[in-house]
Amino acid sequence: MIHTLQTSARKVIEEHQRAKLTADESTNFVDALLAPAAPNTALRAAFGRYQREVHA
């Protein structure tokens, strides 16, 4: 009985932790990975700060 409860509990936890996307969300996610947007001003500034901190 305890084994069955543990198995069921693990299954519930795994399902809860797994990200579930709609078809549109999945398509948008893959599109963003395959063709990322160009970096904007804020991202360029953040990267500049990162480089100064890491390479200082």
Residue pairs with C-beta under 8 A, 6 or more apart in sequence:
21 29
39 47
